[in-house]
Amino acid sequence: MELDRLMPEHDLEKRHDRLVAAPPTDVWDSLIDLDFNDSRLVRALMTVRGIGRRNLGWGDFERFGFVPLHREPPHELVFGLIAQPWRIRGGIVSATPETFTGYAEPGFAVIGWNYVLAADGAGTRVITMTRVRCTDAASRAKFRRYWTLVGPFSGAIRTESLRLIARGSEPQPTTDY
């Protein structure tokens, strides 16, 4: 897993997974085409955060400061963000894949977010993981307070993303009348 190489050390790791009844290539297509705003829950949470949009796909996340770090179809997609998420405007730092891993300026959180797809029986196990490494003790304390409030909503978004991926890649039942 590329996220292990990019963020071997971290202060926080949250993992969610789901078994999807579709082959990895179909699941990958659904992941890449994912529009988070297809979920009422995500739309509501993004509106509260001030990000309400008609579409919220990977290109939108890049405009918010997320950097594509790794893309290996149909196995893994990794994005990263360097920011101060506890601040209203986020304190986002422009990063590149080359500067992401070693970023150490005090006062920031280095955030990695991935999706891993692995064949599992007749389907695909989809795992999404978020890792956070804070660059100093002060940012770690600020992030912990922030995460106490935001963590459950972040988890809900990741769980919802897995549901949307499954919905977009699993065969839909047909009804014959």
C-alpha positions in Angstrom: 0.0 0.0 0.0 1.4 3.3 -1.1 0.0 5.2 1.9 2.4 3.1 4.1 5.3 4.4 2.1 4.1 8.0 2.1 3.0 8.1 5.8 4.7 5.4 7.8 4.5 7.5 10.9 1.2 9.1 11.9 -0.7 10.4 14.9 -4.1 9.2 13.7 -5.4 6.4 11.5 -9.0 5.8 10.6 -10.0 2.9 8.4 -13.4 1.9 6.9 -14.0 -0.9 4.5 -16.8 -2.6 2.5 -17.1 -5.7 0.4 -18.6 -4.7 -3.0 -20.1 -7.4 -5.3 -18.3 -6.3 -8.4 -14.8 -6.9 -9.9 -12.0 -4.4 -9.1 -12.1 -2.8 -12.6 -15.8 -1.9 -12.2 -15.2 -0.7 -8.6 -12.3 1.4 -9.8 -14.5 3.1 -12.4 -17.1 3.9 -9.8 -14.4 5.3 -7.5 -12.9 7.6 -10.2 -16.4 8.8 -11.2 -17.4 9.3 -7.5 -19.5 12.4 -6.9 -19.8 12.8 -3.1 -22.8 15.1 -3.6 -24.8 12.1 -4.7 -25.4 11.7 -1.0 -27.8 13.9 0.9 -25.7 13.4 4.0 -22.5 14.5 2.4 -24.2 17.5 0.7 -25.5 18.6 4.1 -22.1 18.3 5.8 -20.4 20.1 2.9 -22.9 22.9 3.0 -22.3 23.3 6.8 -18.5 23.5 6.0 -19.2 26.1 3.3 -18.4 23.8 0.4 -21.9 23.1 -0.9 -21.7 22.3 -4.7 -23.6 20.6 -7.3 -20.7 18.2 -8.0 -18.0 17.1 -5.6 -15.6 14.8 -7.4 -11.8 14.4 -7.2 -11.2 17.5 -9.3 -13.0 19.6 -6.7 -10.9 18.1 -3.9 -7.8 19.2 -5.9 -9.2 22.7 -6.0 -9.5 22.6 -2.2 -5.8 21.8 -1.8 -5.7 18.0 -2.0 -2.8 16.7 -4.0 -3.0 13.5 -6.0 -0.1 11.4 -4.6 -0.6 8.0 -6.3 -2.9 6.4 -8.8 -2.6 2.8 -9.6 -5.6 1.5 -11.4 -7.5 -0.6 -10.3 -5.7 -0.9 -6.9 -5.0 2.3 -5.1 -5.8 6.0 -5.2 -4.0 8.4 -2.7 -4.6 12.1 -2.0 -2.8 14.3 0.4 -3.4 17.6 2.1 -1.2 19.8 4.3 -3.3 22.2 6.3 -4.4 23.6 9.6 -8.0 22.2 9.4 -8.8 23.6 12.9 -8.7 27.1 11.3 -11.8 28.5 9.4 -9.9 28.9 6.1 -7.9 25.7 6.7 -4.4 27.2 6.4 -3.8 25.1 3.3 -0.2 24.7 2.1 0.4 24.2 -1.6 2.2 20.8 -1.8 3.5 18.4 -4.4 4.0 14.7 -4.2 7.7 15.4 -3.7 7.2 17.8 -0.7 4.3 15.9 1.0 6.1 13.1 2.8 8.8 15.2 4.4 6.8 18.3 5.3 7.8 19.4 8.8 7.0 23.1 9.2 5.6 23.5 12.7 1.9 24.2 13.1 0.4 21.9 10.4 -1.3 18.6 9.9 -0.2 16.3 7.0 -3.2 14.3 5.9 -3.2 11.3 3.7 -6.4 9.7 2.3 -6.5 6.6 0.2 -8.8 4.0 -1.3 -7.4 0.5 -1.8 -9.2 -2.1 -3.9 -8.4 -5.8 -3.5 -10.1 -8.8 -5.1 -12.0 -10.7 -2.3 -13.9 -13.8 -3.4 -16.4 -12.9 -6.1 -16.1 -9.2 -5.2 -13.8 -6.4 -4.2 -12.8 -5.3 -0.7 -12.7 -1.5 -0.7 -10.7 0.1 2.1 -10.5 3.8 2.7 -7.9 5.1 5.2 -7.2 8.5 6.6 -3.9 9.2 8.3 -2.8 12.4 10.0 0.7 13.4 11.1 1.0 16.6 13.0 4.3 18.5 12.7 4.6 19.5 16.3 3.0 19.1 19.8 1.0 22.4 19.4 -0.6 21.3 16.1 -1.2 17.8 17.6 -3.2 19.4 20.5 -5.1 21.6 18.1 -5.9 18.7 15.8 -7.1 16.5 18.7 -9.6 19.2 19.7 -10.7 19.7 16.1 -11.0 15.9 15.5 -13.2 15.4 18.6 -15.8 17.6 16.9 -15.2 16.7 13.2 -14.0 13.1 13.4 -17.5 11.5 13.5 -18.6 13.5 10.5 -15.4 12.7 8.6 -16.1 9.0 9.3 -19.7 9.3 8.1 -18.4 10.8 4.8 -15.9 8.0 4.2 -18.6 5.4 5.0 -21.0 7.1 2.7 -18.4 7.2 0.0 -18.1 3.4 0.2 -21.9 3.1 -0.1 -21.8 5.3 -3.2 -18.9 3.3 -4.8 -20.9 0.1 -4.2 -24.0 1.6 -5.6 -22.1 2.7 -8.7 -20.4 -0.6 -9.4 -22.7 -3.4 -8.2 -25.2 -4.8 -10.7 -28.6 -3.2 -10.1 -31.6 -5.5 -9.8 -34.0 -5.4 -12.7 -37.7 -5.8 -12.4 -39.7 -7.4 -15.1 -43.4 -6.6 -15.1 
